[in-house]
Amino acid sequence: MVHKALRFIGQAMQVTGLLVLPLAMAMQLTNSLQRALQVSQMVFMAIFGICMFLIGMILTNVGRE
């Protein structure tokens, strides 16, 4: 039971990590925040997405039976 939960959480984190950077780029291009994102904020979002993906990958591997 715990393995399935870990696997699900890990997969959700992987998908979230993959969606963060394209979302940030779309927000930058459409100017939906009514201000431009700075380069440091884009780098932070990229690092955040990579970390989310890696942690999700680790949790998925731990959740395997």
C-alpha positions in Angstrom: 0.0 0.0 0.0 2.8 2.4 0.9 4.7 1.4 -2.2 1.7 2.5 -4.5 1.4 5.8 -2.7 5.2 6.5 -3.0 5.0 5.6 -6.7 2.0 7.8 -7.3 3.6 10.8 -5.5 6.8 10.3 -7.3 5.1 10.2 -10.7 3.1 13.3 -9.8 6.3 15.1 -8.8 7.9 14.1 -12.1 5.1 15.5 -14.1 5.1 18.7 -12.1 8.8 19.1 -12.6 8.4 18.7 -16.3 5.6 21.3 -16.5 7.2 24.0 -14.4 9.7 25.4 -17.0 7.3 25.5 -20.0 4.7 27.1 -17.8 7.2 29.8 -16.8 8.2 30.4 -20.4 4.5 30.7 -21.4 3.9 33.1 -18.6 6.9 35.2 -19.8 5.7 35.2 -23.5 2.1 36.1 -22.7 3.0 38.6 -20.0 0.2 37.1 -17.8 1.8 38.5 -14.6 1.7 42.0 -16.0 5.5 42.1 -15.5 8.5 40.4 -17.0 10.2 37.5 -15.2 13.8 38.2 -14.6 16.5 35.8 -15.6 17.2 34.8 -12.0 13.6 33.9 -11.5 13.6 31.7 -14.7 16.8 30.0 -13.5 15.2 29.4 -10.1 12.1 27.9 -11.8 14.4 25.7 -13.9 16.3 24.4 -10.9 13.1 23.9 -9.0 11.7 21.8 -11.9 14.8 19.7 -12.1 14.8 19.1 -8.3 11.1 18.1 -8.4 11.7 15.7 -11.2 14.7 14.1 -9.5 13.0 13.7 -6.2 10.0 12.2 -8.0 12.2 9.8 -9.8 13.8 8.7 -6.5 10.4 8.2 -4.9 9.2 6.2 -7.8 12.2 3.9 -7.6 11.7 3.5 -3.8 8.0 2.7 -4.4 8.8 -0.2 -6.7 8.0 -3.6 -5.1 
